[in-house]
């Protein structure tokens, strides 16, 4: 492996897809800036990458708070670090009918899934424009293509991420900076526990869950190729193709049936 002497900034880097993307980058010679809330967990996971002979910087930030997104980039700038790659992985959801879920939890999720992502991306772009290079990977989801009853705010945030990623990609097409959206389907991570979603019919058969390693490989390859987006997994590609042939109301009904609690009869 050849050291690239370039940093990749990865949010949500201590678990799931974010951790596996950090591993892909480390295996390919990138130094890492790993970002998550739990500093001790960051330090533990950073030790996993020592074997690759790269530099790893751990920064603990709570990206539910937009000021922490700004302070993250300020710290990098003060230390003379200009990441070549930005991976916006950190994200959460909340499960339940919209009229019953906690609005404060939902606004926190919007801050994490959207506001911090656009702040970090704006700062990254402003930093990299004069250098004429850079790569951005935004975690969207197959949820970005599907209205999601029982998980409506999460699906809505990912629809924003996909649409916005496509828009800024076009704006940046002559800049040397690429923007790629990664669209995984249900994946075997801690996401469902955090979203209180384990009672969903979607998870009755856990064998449907993709491995985060597989998703990360797809995302890394698409990022390096400069692709606009990648839907990870053949089954998810087929699901999106089928959804594109149906009306939004039909897709919403199908998703409601898939995602409702196992105890829900209607």
Order of alpha helices (4+ residues) and beta strands (2+ residues): beta-alpha-beta-alpha-beta-alpha-beta-alpha-alpha-beta-alpha-beta-alpha-alpha-beta-alpha-alpha
